[in-house]
Amino acid sequence: MHLPTFALLFLTLCSHAHADYYTHFIRYKAEPDFSRIVISWEELRGERGVDHMHANPELYATQGDYLTRGQYGGSKEIIQVEKMDGHEVKTVITIQYPRGAGCGGACSDDHIQVYFDGELQLDSPIGYNHQHDLTVSKILIHVQNQTIQAISRQAVVGEHYQFIDHKESEPLRLPKE
């Protein structure tokens, strides 16, 4: 009597237990009509979408979507240069693919630097950074306004600002010490 009961319980529990199927990518989008650049850390869930993105990373890279998972080890550097409203904005995104060696090895280690008219204005991780337990989910560069806004999931301060037109300012570095 106990065997059929346990078998039924096992089948019921296993039918609801499945692995979470997801991937992360960084989206870069220049919006000259709005005088801004948006860089965000995105998540995609579900087998169809994840498998399609992993099968076509070059196609998505041409659209500004850069996978941060799906490869083992190695790194990639993406450089984007935009000219808007009389300014040059250079963005350097570095993706360090997961290495699988424990201590956060299942996570990619992604980084962003933003140069405004040749001067470094932002130096920050993007996405989840295991070492600092910090997630920077979005960077907004407001070109005409000369402001950079970094949005993080951090308990104390969720938004960080860099005012570029203040000549004596230092670059915004996250995490802040």
C-alpha positions in Angstrom: 0.0 0.0 0.0 2.8 2.4 0.8 4.7 1.8 -2.5 1.8 3.1 -4.7 1.3 6.1 -2.4 5.0 7.0 -2.6 5.1 6.5 -6.3 2.2 8.8 -6.8 3.7 11.4 -4.5 7.0 11.2 -6.3 5.4 11.6 -9.8 3.4 14.6 -8.6 6.4 16.4 -7.1 8.7 15.6 -10.0 6.1 16.9 -12.6 6.4 20.4 -11.0 10.2 20.3 -10.5 12.1 21.6 -13.5 15.2 23.6 -14.0 14.9 27.3 -14.4 15.9 28.0 -18.0 17.3 31.5 -18.5 20.1 33.6 -19.8 21.4 37.2 -19.4 22.5 39.7 -22.0 23.5 43.3 -22.2 21.4 45.6 -24.4 23.0 48.7 -25.9 20.7 51.2 -27.5 21.5 54.7 -28.8 18.4 56.9 -28.9 19.5 60.1 -30.7 16.0 61.5 -30.9 15.9 61.5 -27.1 19.6 62.5 -26.8 20.4 59.5 -24.7 22.1 56.1 -24.7 20.6 53.2 -22.6 22.6 50.2 -21.6 20.7 47.6 -19.6 21.3 44.1 -18.2 18.4 41.9 -19.4 17.1 38.5 -18.5 15.5 36.1 -21.0 13.5 33.0 -19.7 12.1 30.0 -21.4 13.6 27.3 -23.7 12.4 28.7 -27.0 13.8 32.3 -26.5 17.0 31.2 -24.7 17.8 28.5 -27.3 17.2 30.9 -30.1 19.4 33.6 -28.7 22.2 31.1 -27.9 22.0 29.7 -31.4 22.2 33.2 -33.0 24.5 35.4 -30.9 26.0 37.2 -33.9 22.6 38.2 -35.2 21.6 39.7 -31.8 25.0 41.4 -31.4 24.3 43.3 -34.7 21.1 44.6 -32.9 23.0 45.6 -29.8 22.2 42.6 -27.6 25.3 40.8 -26.2 25.1 37.5 -24.5 26.8 37.2 -21.1 26.2 33.5 -20.7 26.2 30.4 -23.0 30.0 30.4 -23.3 32.5 29.0 -21.0 35.5 31.1 -20.1 37.1 33.8 -22.2 36.0 37.4 -22.7 34.7 39.9 -25.2 35.0 43.7 -25.5 32.4 45.8 -27.2 33.2 49.4 -28.1 30.5 51.8 -29.2 31.1 55.4 -30.2 28.2 57.8 -30.6 28.2 61.5 -31.6 25.2 63.4 -30.3 24.5 67.0 -29.6 28.1 68.1 -30.2 29.5 65.4 -27.9 31.3 62.1 -28.4 30.3 59.3 -26.1 32.5 56.1 -26.1 31.2 53.1 -24.3 33.5 50.1 -23.5 31.6 47.0 -22.4 33.8 44.0 -21.2 32.1 40.6 -20.8 34.0 38.0 -18.9 32.1 34.8 -19.5 31.4 32.4 -16.6 34.4 30.2 -15.7 32.6 27.7 -13.5 35.3 27.6 -10.8 33.3 28.3 -7.7 33.2 31.6 -5.8 30.8 33.2 -8.3 32.2 31.2 -11.2 28.7 30.5 -12.6 28.2 34.3 -13.1 29.7 36.4 -15.8 31.8 39.3 -14.7 30.8 42.3 -16.8 32.1 45.8 -16.7 31.3 49.2 -18.4 33.3 52.3 -18.9 31.9 55.5 -20.4 34.0 58.3 -21.8 32.4 61.6 -22.5 34.4 63.8 -24.9 37.4 61.7 -24.2 37.2 61.8 -20.3 36.3 58.8 -18.2 33.0 59.5 -16.5 31.8 56.0 -15.4 33.7 52.9 -14.3 31.3 50.2 -13.0 30.2 46.6 -13.2 27.0 46.0 -15.1 24.7 43.1 -14.3 25.3 41.1 -11.2 28.7 41.4 -9.6 29.4 38.5 -7.3 32.5 40.0 -5.7 30.6 43.1 -4.5 27.1 41.6 -4.2 25.9 44.4 -6.4 23.6 44.4 -9.4 23.8 47.4 -11.8 20.7 46.9 -14.0 20.7 50.0 -16.2 22.9 52.9 -17.3 21.3 56.0 -18.8 23.6 58.5 -20.5 21.7 61.8 -21.0 24.0 63.4 -23.6 22.5 66.9 -23.9 22.0 67.2 -20.2 25.5 65.8 -19.6 24.4 63.4 -16.9 24.9 59.7 -16.4 22.5 57.7 -14.2 23.4 54.2 -13.0 20.5 52.2 -11.5 21.5 49.5 -9.0 19.8 47.0 -6.7 21.5 48.2 -3.6 19.9 48.7 -0.2 21.3 52.1 0.6 21.4 53.9 -2.8 19.5 52.6 -5.8 20.4 55.4 -8.2 23.8 57.0 -8.7 24.4 60.2 -10.7 27.4 61.7 -12.5 27.2 65.3 -13.5 29.6 65.7 -16.4 29.5 69.5 -16.7 31.1 69.9 -13.3 34.7 70.2 -14.4 36.3 69.2 -11.0 34.3 66.0 -10.6 35.9 62.6 -10.5 34.5 59.6 -12.5 31.6 57.7 -10.9 33.0 54.4 -9.7 30.8 51.6 -8.5 30.7 50.1 -6.0 31.3 53.2 -3.9 33.7 52.6 -1.0 
